[in-house]
Amino acid sequence: MLSTIQGLDEKGGNQNLQGNFHKERLAAKLELESLMEAEEIYWQQRGRDKIILEGDANTSFFHLTANGRRREKTILSLEHEGSIVTDPSQIQEIIYAYYKDLFGKGQPRKVSLMPRVWPSERKLSMADNEMLNRPFTEEEVKKSVF
């Protein structure tokens, strides 16, 4: 494919390829990209197969892989509030507190309106409030959907 593309480039010279030359070059380039993608997928699968075949046994390959992964994922030190923390239990507490604060329940907001924001004639009556809070009937749902 590369030689085909290079041959077409030489035929075209320094000028832009036109007509059939351009179509041939484009088709060759697309085929080359397809072949390169297939080769990449092949090597990815082959690498995965090796891990599956050799990784589950108690081999030196398994231990090297497992220890290498553990070394990459281990947090040895952490900067917290301007100081470096190296104690594993303190690192764990800092990380736990960070994510608990990030994903935990927030403080409830205490927002309310002043009692006399709306005049009493513009407020909902008790009957209207009860009507709005009652469960939907099957007839109301059908009417809304259809």
C-alpha positions as CSV (number, residue, x, y, z in Angstrom):
1,M,0.0,0.0,0.0
2,L,2.8,2.4,0.9
3,S,4.5,1.7,-2.4
4,T,1.3,2.3,-4.3
5,I,0.8,5.6,-2.6
6,Q,4.4,6.6,-3.2
7,G,4.1,5.6,-6.9
8,L,0.9,7.8,-7.2
9,D,2.7,10.7,-5.5
10,E,5.6,10.4,-8.0
11,K,3.2,10.3,-11.0
12,G,1.5,13.4,-9.7
13,G,4.8,15.2,-9.0
14,N,4.6,18.4,-7.1
15,Q,1.1,19.2,-8.6
16,N,-2.1,18.3,-6.9
17,L,-3.4,14.8,-8.0
18,Q,-6.5,15.1,-10.2
19,G,-9.1,12.7,-11.5
20,N,-8.3,9.0,-11.2
21,F,-4.9,9.5,-9.6
22,H,-6.6,11.3,-6.7
23,K,-9.3,8.5,-6.3
24,E,-6.7,5.8,-6.5
25,R,-4.5,7.5,-3.9
26,L,-7.5,8.0,-1.6
27,A,-8.6,4.4,-1.9
28,A,-5.1,3.2,-1.2
29,K,-4.8,5.4,1.8
30,L,-8.1,4.2,3.2
31,E,-7.1,0.6,2.7
32,L,-3.7,1.2,4.4
33,E,-5.5,2.8,7.4
34,S,-7.8,-0.2,7.6
35,L,-4.8,-2.6,7.5
36,M,-3.0,-0.6,10.2
37,E,-6.1,-0.6,12.4
38,A,-6.5,-4.4,12.0
39,E,-2.9,-4.9,12.9
40,E,-3.3,-2.7,16.0
41,I,-6.4,-4.7,17.1
42,Y,-4.4,-8.0,16.5
43,W,-1.6,-6.9,18.8
44,Q,-4.0,-5.6,21.5
45,Q,-5.8,-9.0,21.5
46,R,-2.5,-10.9,21.5
47,G,-1.3,-9.0,24.5
48,R,-4.5,-9.6,26.3
49,D,-4.3,-13.3,25.5
50,K,-0.8,-13.5,27.0
51,I,-2.1,-11.9,30.3
52,I,-5.0,-14.3,30.3
53,L,-2.9,-17.4,29.5
54,E,0.1,-16.6,31.7
55,G,-1.4,-14.2,34.2
56,D,-3.6,-16.6,36.1
57,A,-0.9,-19.1,36.9
58,N,1.5,-18.7,39.8
59,T,4.3,-17.6,37.4
60,S,7.0,-15.0,37.5
61,F,5.1,-13.1,34.8
62,F,2.0,-13.0,37.0
63,H,4.0,-11.7,40.0
64,L,5.8,-9.1,37.9
65,T,2.5,-7.9,36.4
66,A,0.7,-7.8,39.8
67,N,3.6,-6.1,41.6
68,G,4.1,-3.5,38.8
69,R,0.4,-2.7,38.8
70,R,0.5,-2.3,42.6
71,R,3.5,0.0,42.4
72,E,1.8,2.2,39.9
73,K,-1.4,2.5,41.9
74,T,0.1,3.0,45.4
75,I,0.0,6.5,46.8
76,L,3.2,6.9,48.8
77,S,2.8,10.6,49.8
78,L,0.1,13.2,49.6
79,E,0.3,17.0,50.0
80,H,-2.4,18.2,52.3
81,E,-2.9,21.7,53.6
82,G,0.7,22.6,52.8
83,S,2.4,19.6,54.4
84,I,3.5,16.2,53.0
85,V,1.7,13.2,54.5
86,T,3.4,9.8,54.2
87,D,1.6,7.7,56.8
88,P,-0.7,5.3,54.9
89,S,-3.5,5.6,57.5
90,Q,-3.5,9.4,57.3
91,I,-3.5,9.3,53.5
92,Q,-6.5,7.0,53.6
93,E,-8.3,9.3,56.0
94,I,-7.6,12.4,53.9
95,I,-8.8,10.7,50.7
96,Y,-11.9,9.3,52.5
97,A,-12.7,12.8,53.9
98,Y,-12.2,14.4,50.5
99,Y,-14.6,12.1,48.7
100,K,-17.1,12.1,51.5
101,D,-17.2,15.9,51.4
102,L,-17.4,15.8,47.6
103,F,-20.2,13.2,47.2
104,G,-21.8,13.3,50.7
105,K,-25.0,15.1,51.7
106,G,-24.6,18.9,51.6
107,Q,-25.8,21.2,54.4
108,P,-29.5,21.9,54.2
109,R,-30.2,25.3,52.9
110,K,-32.2,27.6,55.2
111,V,-34.0,29.8,52.7
112,S,-37.4,31.2,53.5
113,L,-39.5,34.1,52.5
114,M,-40.6,36.8,54.8
115,P,-44.1,36.1,56.2
116,R,-45.7,39.1,54.4
117,V,-44.2,38.7,50.9
118,W,-47.6,38.1,49.2
119,P,-50.9,39.5,50.3
120,S,-53.3,37.0,51.7
121,E,-55.8,37.3,48.8
122,R,-53.0,36.1,46.4
123,K,-52.2,33.0,48.4
124,L,-53.6,29.5,47.7
125,S,-56.7,28.6,49.6
126,M,-56.7,25.4,51.6
127,A,-59.1,23.9,49.1
128,D,-56.9,24.7,46.1
129,N,-53.9,23.3,48.0
130,E,-55.7,20.1,48.8
131,M,-56.8,19.8,45.1
132,L,-53.2,20.2,43.9
133,N,-51.7,17.7,46.4
134,R,-54.2,14.9,45.8
135,P,-53.1,11.8,43.8
136,F,-53.7,11.7,40.0
137,T,-56.7,9.8,38.8
138,E,-56.5,7.3,35.9
139,E,-58.9,9.6,34.0
140,E,-56.6,12.6,34.4
141,V,-53.6,10.6,33.2
142,K,-55.4,9.3,30.1
143,K,-56.6,12.8,29.3
144,S,-53.1,14.2,29.5
145,V,-51.5,11.4,27.5
146,F,-54.1,11.0,24.8
